[in-house]
Amino acid sequence: MQLTTNSLNQLPTPCYCYDLSLLRSTLNVIKEETKDYPFIVHYALKANANPKILKEIVHAGLGADLVSGNEVKAALDAGFAPGMMAYAGVGKNDWEIETGVDNNIYCFNVESVPEMEVINEIAARHSKTAGIAIRVNPNIDAHTHRYITTGTTENKFGIDIPVLDEVVDKALSLPHIHLRGLHFHIGSQITDMEPYRLLCEKINELLDHYEGRGITFEMIDVGGGLGIDYENPEEHTIAPFKDFFDVFKQNLNTRQGQKVHFELGRSIVAQCGALVSRVLFVKENSAKKFVILDAGMTDLIRPALYNANHKIVNLTSQSASQASYDVVGPICESSDVFAQDLALPLTKRGDLVAILSAGAYGESMASRYNMRDLPHCHFIE
């Protein structure tokens, strides 16, 4: 994304800066890569639910992938069509299910038999039929951070394949449930396409199995999880959507009339956002130099939570010399660290620093720990 100090000097910090032009370019690439195929892309609101971001995504014609009742409400407020909404998550409250049922969302991604039974009961009370997809645990390791791996038998998500038949039969027996298809999601920040190819193989086996039983599905939801380049974001501003969609074009054996649904979040919005912060102090001790920012883990928790790496740049230093710094925040936690031993131009109090690739899981995960204010937002057209 393009950041200029002239436009940023007067901003209150910490501040999330979003490049809407880059977001639009990203959405255009997605539309181009999916236009001739029965592919439906849902945007995962958990990545970033800023209303201005959502407005752009609605305008591009994407659906919504949701994980809470309040996300359903936010999607409705933003203008997403209920018939393009999929609601996932292992623990849906009754009022959240009612919100989805009342608004006729396309489907609930169901994660257990008890959840399916409750959806059936609530739909019956409302004299409606609820569409569902059964989330299947394909036991595929996406080789990503253990906190964002979701497709192995050790994870809390989905139905294991050995018991899938009885869950499918249960869904078909419930009078207020319409089984639309199967749902998969194997993890997040996936940059190797091989796990997706393995997922296609597993789905093909299941489709053959259920076709043999006389059961067909109107849709298959393959999830999302496509990663981005955190190390070189300026060189790779748009995720490798062609490689991603090509895996499914070339390896997934869909049936006639069957739609393939995707749930992309990070890959759509991460590179269009940066967290801009001011240097409060530069502190030196016998072993380290610290750049202390006014942004902290309350504004961007990924480094503290996942040991995630974000590229950090000093926007204002004119120095040709560099020094090694630990870049830290002001929060009273030792984990409030953005980078260690990072080479930056000589940095001083008042410098503007940008933490790049922060458009996903940045603002949406911000908190008010230490009674801090939430970060500001600024949009670049």
C-alpha positions as CSV (number, residue, x, y, z in Angstrom):
1,M,0.0,0.0,0.0
2,Q,1.1,3.6,-0.6
3,L,1.8,5.6,2.6
4,T,3.1,9.2,2.4
5,T,4.2,11.2,5.4
6,N,2.4,14.3,4.1
7,S,-1.0,12.6,4.4
8,L,-0.1,10.9,7.7
9,N,1.6,13.6,9.8
10,Q,-1.6,15.1,11.1
11,L,-3.2,11.7,11.9
12,P,-3.9,10.7,15.5
13,T,-2.0,7.5,16.3
14,P,-2.2,4.6,16.6
15,C,-4.2,4.5,13.4
16,Y,-5.2,1.9,10.9
17,C,-4.7,3.2,7.3
18,Y,-6.5,1.4,4.6
19,D,-5.8,1.6,0.9
20,L,-9.2,1.3,-0.8
21,S,-7.7,1.3,-4.3
22,L,-5.6,-1.8,-3.5
23,L,-8.7,-3.5,-2.0
24,R,-10.6,-2.8,-5.2
25,S,-7.8,-4.2,-7.3
26,T,-7.7,-7.3,-5.1
27,L,-11.4,-7.8,-5.5
28,N,-11.2,-7.4,-9.3
29,V,-8.5,-10.2,-9.4
30,I,-10.8,-12.5,-7.5
31,K,-13.7,-11.8,-9.8
32,E,-11.5,-12.4,-12.9
33,E,-10.2,-15.7,-11.6
34,T,-13.7,-17.0,-10.8
35,K,-15.9,-15.6,-13.5
36,D,-16.2,-18.7,-15.8
37,Y,-16.6,-21.2,-13.0
38,P,-19.4,-22.2,-10.6
39,F,-17.5,-20.5,-7.8
40,I,-19.0,-18.4,-5.1
41,V,-16.7,-16.4,-2.8
42,H,-17.7,-15.4,0.7
43,Y,-15.7,-12.8,2.6
44,A,-14.8,-13.8,6.2
45,L,-16.0,-10.8,8.3
46,K,-13.8,-12.0,11.2
47,A,-10.8,-10.7,9.3
48,N,-12.0,-7.1,9.3
49,A,-15.6,-5.8,9.7
50,N,-14.9,-2.1,9.3
51,P,-18.1,-0.8,7.6
52,K,-16.1,1.0,4.8
53,I,-14.2,-2.2,4.0
54,L,-17.5,-4.2,4.0
55,K,-19.1,-1.6,1.6
56,E,-16.4,-2.2,-1.0
57,I,-16.8,-6.0,-0.7
58,V,-20.5,-5.9,-1.0
59,H,-20.1,-3.7,-4.1
60,A,-17.9,-6.4,-5.6
61,G,-20.7,-8.9,-5.3
62,L,-19.1,-11.3,-2.7
63,G,-21.1,-13.2,-0.1
64,A,-20.4,-13.2,3.7
65,D,-18.8,-15.9,5.9
66,L,-19.9,-15.3,9.5
67,V,-19.0,-16.7,12.9
68,S,-21.3,-14.8,15.3
69,G,-24.8,-13.4,15.5
70,N,-23.4,-9.9,15.6
71,E,-21.5,-10.6,12.4
72,V,-24.8,-11.6,10.8
73,K,-26.2,-8.3,11.9
74,A,-23.1,-6.4,10.6
75,A,-23.4,-8.2,7.2
76,L,-27.1,-7.3,6.9
77,D,-26.3,-3.7,7.8
78,A,-23.6,-3.6,5.2
79,G,-26.0,-4.9,2.5
80,F,-24.8,-8.5,2.0
81,A,-27.7,-10.6,0.6
82,P,-28.9,-13.2,3.2
83,G,-28.9,-15.8,0.4
84,M,-25.1,-15.3,0.2
85,M,-24.4,-15.8,3.9
86,A,-22.8,-18.8,5.5
87,Y,-22.7,-19.0,9.3
88,A,-19.9,-21.2,10.9
89,G,-18.6,-21.8,14.4
90,V,-18.7,-24.6,17.0
91,G,-20.7,-22.6,19.6
92,K,-23.8,-20.8,18.2
93,N,-26.1,-19.3,20.8
94,D,-29.9,-19.8,20.4
95,W,-30.4,-16.1,19.7
96,E,-27.7,-16.2,17.1
97,I,-29.3,-19.2,15.4
98,E,-32.7,-17.4,15.5
99,T,-31.1,-14.3,13.9
100,G,-29.9,-16.5,11.0
101,V,-33.2,-18.3,10.7
102,D,-35.3,-15.2,10.8
103,N,-33.2,-13.6,8.1
104,N,-33.2,-16.7,5.8
105,I,-29.4,-17.0,5.5
106,Y,-28.2,-19.5,3.0
107,C,-26.8,-22.0,5.4
108,F,-25.4,-22.8,8.8
109,N,-22.1,-24.7,8.7
110,V,-23.0,-27.3,11.3
111,E,-20.2,-28.7,13.6
112,S,-22.1,-31.3,15.7
113,V,-25.3,-33.3,15.9
114,P,-26.5,-31.4,19.0
115,E,-26.1,-28.1,17.1
116,M,-28.1,-29.6,14.1
117,E,-30.9,-30.7,16.4
118,V,-31.1,-27.2,18.0
119,I,-31.2,-25.5,14.6
120,N,-34.0,-27.9,13.6
121,E,-36.0,-27.1,16.8
122,I,-35.6,-23.3,16.3
123,A,-36.5,-23.5,12.7
124,A,-39.6,-25.5,13.6
125,R,-40.7,-22.8,16.1
126,H,-40.4,-20.2,13.3
127,S,-42.2,-22.4,10.8
128,K,-39.1,-22.4,8.6
129,T,-36.6,-24.8,7.1
130,A,-32.9,-24.0,7.7
131,G,-30.2,-24.7,5.1
132,I,-27.1,-26.3,6.5
133,A,-23.7,-27.7,5.4
134,I,-22.0,-30.3,7.5
135,R,-18.5,-29.3,8.4
136,V,-16.2,-32.2,7.8
137,N,-12.8,-32.7,9.5
138,P,-10.7,-34.1,6.6
139,N,-7.7,-34.7,8.9
140,I,-5.3,-32.7,6.6
141,D,-2.4,-30.8,8.2
142,A,-2.0,-27.4,6.6
143,H,1.4,-27.0,8.2
144,T,0.7,-23.6,9.7
145,H,0.7,-22.2,13.2
146,R,-1.0,-24.6,15.6
147,Y,-3.4,-21.9,16.7
148,I,-4.7,-21.5,13.2
149,T,-4.8,-25.1,12.1
150,T,-8.4,-26.3,12.0
151,G,-8.6,-29.5,9.8
152,T,-7.0,-32.3,11.9
153,T,-8.6,-34.7,14.3
154,E,-7.0,-32.9,17.2
155,N,-8.9,-29.7,16.5
156,K,-12.3,-28.8,17.9
157,F,-13.8,-28.2,14.5
158,G,-15.9,-30.4,12.3
159,I,-17.2,-33.9,12.1
160,D,-14.7,-36.8,11.7
161,I,-15.1,-38.8,8.5
162,P,-15.7,-42.2,10.3
163,V,-19.0,-40.9,11.7
164,L,-20.0,-38.7,8.8
165,D,-22.5,-41.1,7.3
166,E,-24.7,-41.2,10.5
167,V,-24.6,-37.4,10.7
168,V,-25.6,-37.0,7.0
169,D,-28.5,-39.5,7.6
170,K,-29.5,-37.5,10.7
171,A,-29.6,-34.3,8.7
172,L,-31.7,-35.9,6.0
173,S,-34.2,-37.1,8.6
174,L,-34.9,-33.8,10.3
175,P,-38.0,-32.1,8.9
176,H,-36.8,-28.5,9.3
177,I,-33.3,-29.0,8.0
178,H,-32.3,-28.7,4.3
179,L,-28.9,-30.3,3.8
180,R,-27.2,-28.2,1.1
181,G,-23.8,-29.8,1.2
182,L,-20.4,-30.4,2.9
183,H,-18.1,-27.7,4.4
184,F,-14.3,-27.9,4.9
185,H,-11.7,-25.5,6.3
186,I,-8.2,-26.8,7.0
187,G,-6.5,-23.7,8.4
188,S,-5.2,-20.2,7.8
189,Q,-2.2,-18.5,6.3
190,I,-1.6,-21.4,3.9
191,T,1.0,-20.6,1.3
192,D,1.7,-24.1,0.0
193,M,-1.0,-25.3,-2.4
194,E,-0.4,-29.0,-1.7
195,P,-2.8,-29.2,1.3
196,Y,-5.6,-27.8,-1.0
197,R,-4.8,-30.5,-3.6
198,L,-5.1,-33.1,-0.9
199,L,-8.4,-31.6,0.2
200,C,-9.7,-32.0,-3.3
201,E,-8.8,-35.6,-3.3
202,K,-10.6,-36.1,0.0
203,I,-13.7,-34.3,-1.3
204,N,-13.7,-36.3,-4.5
205,E,-13.7,-39.6,-2.5
206,L,-16.6,-38.3,-0.4
207,L,-18.6,-37.2,-3.4
208,D,-18.1,-40.6,-5.0
209,H,-19.2,-42.3,-1.8
210,Y,-22.4,-40.3,-1.4
211,E,-23.2,-40.6,-5.1
212,G,-23.1,-44.3,-4.6
213,R,-25.6,-43.9,-1.8
214,G,-27.9,-41.8,-4.0
215,I,-27.1,-38.6,-2.2
216,T,-26.0,-35.5,-4.1
217,F,-25.1,-32.0,-2.8
218,E,-25.9,-28.7,-4.3
219,M,-22.7,-27.2,-3.0
220,I,-19.3,-27.9,-1.6
221,D,-17.7,-25.3,0.6
222,V,-13.9,-25.7,0.6
223,G,-13.2,-22.9,3.1
224,G,-10.4,-20.4,2.8
225,G,-7.1,-19.9,4.5
226,L,-5.0,-18.6,1.6
227,G,-2.0,-16.9,3.0
228,I,-0.2,-13.6,2.0
229,D,3.4,-12.5,1.9
230,Y,4.2,-10.8,5.2
231,E,7.9,-10.6,4.5
232,N,7.7,-8.7,1.2
233,P,4.3,-7.0,1.2
234,E,5.3,-4.2,-1.2
235,E,6.4,-6.7,-3.8
236,H,3.3,-9.0,-3.4
237,T,0.4,-6.7,-2.7
238,I,-2.1,-9.2,-4.0
239,A,-2.3,-12.8,-2.9
240,P,-1.7,-15.7,-5.4
241,F,-5.4,-16.1,-6.2
242,K,-4.7,-17.7,-9.6
243,D,-2.6,-20.5,-8.0
244,F,-5.3,-21.0,-5.4
245,F,-8.3,-21.2,-7.6
246,D,-6.4,-23.3,-10.2
247,V,-6.0,-26.0,-7.6
248,F,-9.7,-26.4,-7.4
249,K,-10.3,-25.9,-11.1
250,Q,-7.9,-28.7,-11.9
251,N,-8.4,-31.2,-9.1
252,L,-12.0,-30.9,-7.7
253,N,-14.5,-33.2,-9.6
254,T,-17.7,-31.3,-9.2
255,R,-21.0,-32.7,-10.2
256,Q,-23.4,-31.1,-12.7
257,G,-25.0,-27.9,-11.3
258,Q,-22.9,-28.1,-8.1
259,K,-21.5,-24.9,-6.7
260,V,-18.1,-24.5,-5.0
261,H,-18.0,-22.0,-2.1
262,F,-14.9,-20.3,-0.8
263,E,-14.4,-18.3,2.5
264,L,-11.5,-15.9,2.0
265,G,-10.6,-13.2,4.6
266,R,-7.0,-12.4,5.2
267,S,-6.0,-12.7,1.5
268,I,-8.6,-10.1,0.6
269,V,-7.9,-7.4,3.2
270,A,-4.5,-7.9,4.9
271,Q,-2.3,-6.1,2.4
272,C,-4.6,-3.1,2.1
273,G,-4.1,-2.1,5.8
274,A,-1.2,-0.8,7.9
275,L,-1.0,0.2,11.5
276,V,0.7,3.6,11.8
277,S,2.2,4.5,15.1
278,R,4.4,7.2,16.6
279,V,7.6,6.6,18.5
280,L,7.2,7.7,22.1
281,F,10.8,7.0,23.2
282,V,14.0,5.3,22.1
283,K,15.4,3.6,25.2
284,E,18.9,2.1,25.4
285,N,20.3,-0.3,28.0
286,S,23.4,-2.3,28.2
287,A,22.1,-5.1,25.9
288,K,19.3,-3.6,23.8
289,K,17.9,-0.6,22.1
290,F,14.1,-0.3,22.2
291,V,11.8,1.7,20.0
292,I,8.7,2.2,22.1
293,L,5.6,2.9,20.1
294,D,2.2,4.4,21.0
295,A,0.7,1.3,19.4
296,G,0.7,-2.0,21.3
297,M,-0.7,-5.5,21.4
298,T,-4.2,-4.0,22.1
299,D,-4.1,-2.5,18.6
300,L,-2.4,-5.5,16.8
301,I,-2.2,-8.7,18.8
302,R,-1.0,-11.1,16.2
303,P,2.8,-10.9,17.1
304,A,2.0,-11.5,20.8
305,L,-0.6,-14.2,20.1
306,Y,1.0,-16.1,17.2
307,N,4.6,-14.9,17.1
308,A,3.5,-13.4,13.8
309,N,6.0,-11.3,11.8
310,H,5.0,-8.0,10.1
311,K,7.3,-5.9,8.1
312,I,8.0,-2.6,10.0
313,V,9.2,0.6,8.3
314,N,10.2,4.0,9.6
315,L,8.3,6.4,7.4
316,T,10.0,9.6,8.5
317,S,13.7,8.9,9.3
318,Q,16.1,10.4,6.7
319,S,19.1,8.7,8.2
320,A,21.4,6.6,6.0
321,S,22.6,4.8,9.0
322,Q,20.9,1.9,10.7
323,A,20.7,0.4,14.1
324,S,19.2,-2.8,15.6
325,Y,16.1,-2.3,17.8
326,D,13.4,-4.2,19.6
327,V,10.2,-2.6,18.5
328,V,7.7,-2.7,21.5
329,G,4.5,-1.2,22.7
330,P,3.4,0.5,25.9
331,I,1.3,-2.3,27.3
332,C,2.2,-3.7,30.7
333,E,3.0,-7.2,29.3
334,S,6.3,-8.7,28.3
335,S,4.7,-10.1,25.2
336,D,3.9,-6.6,23.9
337,V,6.7,-6.9,21.3
338,F,6.3,-6.3,17.5
339,A,9.9,-7.3,16.5
340,Q,13.2,-8.1,18.0
341,D,16.7,-7.2,16.7
342,L,15.1,-5.3,13.8
343,A,17.4,-3.2,11.6
344,L,15.8,0.3,11.1
345,P,17.2,3.7,10.1
346,L,18.3,5.6,13.1
347,T,15.0,6.3,14.9
348,K,14.0,9.1,17.2
349,R,11.0,10.3,19.3
350,G,8.2,11.4,17.1
351,D,9.0,9.3,14.0
352,L,6.1,7.6,12.2
353,V,6.4,3.9,12.0
354,A,4.2,1.6,9.8
355,I,3.5,-2.0,10.6
356,L,2.4,-3.5,7.2
357,S,0.1,-6.3,6.2
358,A,-2.2,-5.4,9.1
359,G,-5.6,-5.2,7.3
360,A,-6.6,-8.6,8.6
361,Y,-7.0,-9.6,12.2
362,G,-5.7,-6.2,13.3
363,E,-8.5,-3.8,13.9
364,S,-11.0,-6.7,14.3
365,M,-9.0,-8.2,17.3
366,A,-8.2,-4.9,19.0
367,S,-9.1,-4.6,22.6
368,R,-9.3,-2.0,25.4
369,Y,-6.9,-3.8,27.8
370,N,-5.2,-1.3,30.1
371,M,-8.2,0.9,29.5
372,R,-6.7,2.0,26.2
373,D,-8.8,3.6,23.4
374,L,-9.4,1.6,20.2
375,P,-7.2,2.6,17.3
376,H,-8.3,5.3,14.8
377,C,-9.0,4.6,11.1
378,H,-8.0,6.5,8.0
379,F,-8.8,5.6,4.4
380,I,-6.8,6.3,1.3
381,E,-8.7,6.4,-2.0
